[in-house]
Amino acid sequence: MKISAIILAAGGSKRMKDINKLLVLIKNKPLISLVCETFLDVEIHKLILVIGYQYQNIVELISNKKIEIVKNRAWEEGMMSSIHAGIRRLDSDIKGTFLVLADMPLVSKSTILKLMEKIRETKGQKIVFPTHKKKQGNPVYFPKHYFSQILKLYGDFGCKVILKKNLKDAIDVEISSNEIILDLDTIEDYRNIKKYVSN
């Protein structure tokens, strides 16, 4: 079964002042490198990295040819523009794709594998998402038959609206770790994640 992943990494890191959050070090690696490596370490058919803000700085970090880099020239229009850019580069024969937030560096290989196990059980036909203490996290898998709905959405938000409308067609996977809800938007978030990693 062919499953892809789209890493959404085009945003401008507005709440980090002059710092590009994708370049901060986590586990002695740039955040974006760590996120890419985690997905390269599982059986993903295609890994697409959508970037926009400070495009060249990110490109210089990505040397693995298994990663397809997509430049979103419309990144300032919001997250949906990046999702659209990624979906349009997917192969026609895939079952579906993960939508991955690039600012969640602690999502582990084991968590992704748990999600993929559930995807295979449902033959790739159900939305699959992680939860922690009943709170929805990321990444979220969307089957191909939802792409047309996704491509009709515009703005600076993700696909939560589609998930909420189709909960009967969705399966949650409980994850004991809070890694699926920890993102990095501010300097304080960065400090907290660094503490989490060191523990």
N, C-alpha and C positions, 0 to 999 in steps of 0.2 A: 504494500500500500504506500503510495507516494504522498507524504505530508511535508509541507513547506513551513517556513517561518519568516515573518517579516519583522525586522527590528526597526522600530520607529525612533529615529535619532536625529531629526532635522530641526528641533526646536532651539530657541535662542537663549535658554538658561537665564531668563530675565531675573529670577529671584536670587541668582548667585552673583549679582553685581557684574564685575568684569571677568569673572571666572567661567570658563566653559566646563560645565559639570561632567561632560563626557571624557574630559582629559584628567580629572582628578584621580589620584592613585588609591586603589583598593587592593589589598593583598599584593602591594608593590607593582601593580599593573594599572594602566589607564582603564577607567571604568568601562569604556566601550569595548576594549580588547577583551576584558573579562567576560562580558555578556556574550560576545561573539564566540569565544572559546567554549563556553558552556554549551551552546547549541551545536557547535561543530562536533562536540563529543558524544552526541546522540545520533540516531539514524534519521536525520532530516534529509529529505530529497534535495531541497534547494534552500539556501539561506540568503535572504535578500536584506541588505542594509540600506535604509533610506536616510540620506543625510541632506542637510541644507545649510544651516548656520555654520560659519567657519569650515566650509566644505573641505578645503585643501588641508587643513590641520588634521582632520579625521582621516582623509585618504592616505596621508603619509604614515599612519599607524597600521593600516590594514594591508597586509601583504599576502594573506592566504587567498589563493585563486579560487577556492571553493565558495568564497563570499562574493555575491554579485552586488556591486555598489550601484545604487540608483540616486541620482541627484535630483532633488525636488526643488525646482526653481521657485515654486509657489509656496514654500514652507511657511512664510509669514501669514498665509491664509488660514493656518491652523492644522491640527493633527489629521483631520480627514483628508487633507490634500496629500499627506504622506501615505496614508492607508491606500488611497486610490492609486498613487504612483507605484506602490508595492504590488498591489493586486494585479495591475495591468502587466506586470513582468512575470507573473506565475505561468508555469507550463499548463497547457490545456488539459492534461491527463491527471492532474493532482486531485486528491480527494478533498483537501481543504488546507487551511493554513493557521498557524499560530499568529496572533498579533502580540508583539513583544514590546513592552515599554523599556527603552534603553536605560532609563534611570533607576532600574531595579537590579542592582548587581549581585544581590545575595541569593537569587533564585538558583537552586542547585540542579545538578544533573539528575539526582534521584527524584526530585519533584517532577521534572519534565518527563522522566521515564514512567512515573505513575500516571501522569496525564495521557501519555501515549498508549499505555496499556488499556486505558478506558476507551480511547479513540478506536483502537483495534477491536475491542469487544463490540463496539457499536458500528463497526465497518465504516467508520469515518463519517457517519450520517447525522450525528448529534453534535450540538454545541457542547464543549467540555471546558469546565473552568475550575480552578482551585478555590477552596475556602479555608479560612482559619478562624475557628471559633464563630462559625456561621457568617463571617464577613467575606464577601467576594474579593478575590485577589486576581493576580495576573501571573503568567500569560493566559489568554483565552483562545481556544481553538474554534474556528468557524468552518463548517463544511462549505463546499463550493456552491451549493444551491442558495447560500445567503449572499453571495458576492453581488448579485444584481441589486439587492436591497442596500448593501453597504455603499455601492457606487452612486446611490441617489442622495446620500447624506453629505452635507457640507458644513464646515465650521471647525472651531477649536475644541473638539471633544472626540471621544472614541466611540466604540460600538455598544456601549452599555445599554442604550435605548433598544437595540435589536435583541440583546440578551433578555432584557426585562419583558419584552413583548412575546418572547418565545420560550419562557421557562419550562413549558410542558415538553419542549423539544431539546432541553438542556440537562446535562448531568454534572453535578458538582463532585469534586474529589477533595475530601478533607485532608489538609496538610497540617501536621503538628507544629511545624515551625512557622514563625511570623514572617519568614523571608518573602512570602508572596504578597505582603501588604506594605513592606518597607521600601519607600522610594526616596530619591534624593533630589530635593527641590531647593534647599537652602543650605547655608553654611552650617547651621545647627544640625540639619539632617546628616550632613557629611560627617560631622563629629560623632553623632550617635551611631552611624553605621561603622565608623572606624572602631568605636568602642565595642560594638557587637562582634566585629571580626576578631578583635584581640582577645575576646573572652573564650 
